[in-house]
Amino acid sequence: MFDSGSWTQKWTYQDGLSMSFKEYQLEAIRVLCESNPGLLSQEVREQVNQHSDINISRASIINFLNIIVEIGVLTASTEMGKGEHRLRYSPKYDEAQLK
């Protein structure tokens, strides 16, 4: 496997999404595809960390979620919570459509 350090560069002999995303990013997408009506970044992080061997930072999750919102894979809706705005992330497509 070659990993240049960029979040978009994970080259393996596997097919589909695993060619472009790191393990925790694939897990984040899977968790979001199973959620209804979507999840906050902290909820995504908690669920991803339950299924991974390392502790992924909240910043890594937020940065990844914001990038895939920009490219159109997720939607993000704003809601108020504890005096601040929070984003609730939801998939635009189901898991089968993403592959």
N, C-alpha and C positions, 0 to 999 in steps of 0.2 A: 504494500500500500504506500502511496506517495501522498504526503500532506504538506502543502507549501505554507501552512499557517493561516491561510485565508479561510474564513468561515464557509466560503462557497467551494473550496477545493478539497474534496475527499474522494480520491479515485480508488475504486476497488474493482473487483471482477464481478460485482453484483449488479443487478438491473434496477431500474426505477429510481425512486427518491434517494436511496442510500448512496448513489453516486455523487450527490450534490450536498448532502447534509450530514452533520455529525450526529452521533447516536442520540445525544440529549435533544437535539433539534427535531429529529424524527419522533422521539417520544413526546415532545411538546405538541407536535402536529397531531399525533394519535390521540393524546389526551383531549385536545380541543375538538377533534372530530367526534368524540364520544360525549361531549358536553352539550347541555342544553339549559339555559340560553347562552352559553359562553362562560368564560372564566376571566377573572382578574389575573394580572401577572403573578401575584403572590400565590394564587391558587394553582396556576400552571407550574410554578417553581416547586411548590410542595409536592405535587403529584409526580413531577419528573424526578425529583430527588428520592422519592420512595422507590423508584424503579431503576436507579443508576448507582454505580459504584462510587461515584464522586459527588461532591456537593457543588452543584451549579449555582453561581451567584445570581442574585436578583437582576443585577445589571446585564448579565449575559442573556438572561431570558427576555428582559425588556427590549434590549437592542435587537435580538433576533425577531421577536414578535413585531416590532415596529418596521423592520426591513420587509418582512413578508406581508405586512399590511400595505406597504408602499408598492410592492410588485403585484398586489391584487389577490393574494391567496386567502387573506383574512380580512374581516372588517373589524373596526374598533369603534365602539359607541361610548360616549362620555356619560358618566353618572357622578353624582355627588356622594361623598362619604367622609365623615369626620371633618367637615370643613374644607375638603379639597376635592378636586376633580380626579376621577379614576377612569381608566379605560377598561372596558369589558371586551375581550377578544372572542370572535366567533368565526368559524370557517365559512367561506363562500361556497365551498364544494365539499362533498363527502369524501371519505378516504379513498374509495374506489376511483373517483374522478381525478384525484390528485396523482394517482399512479400512472 
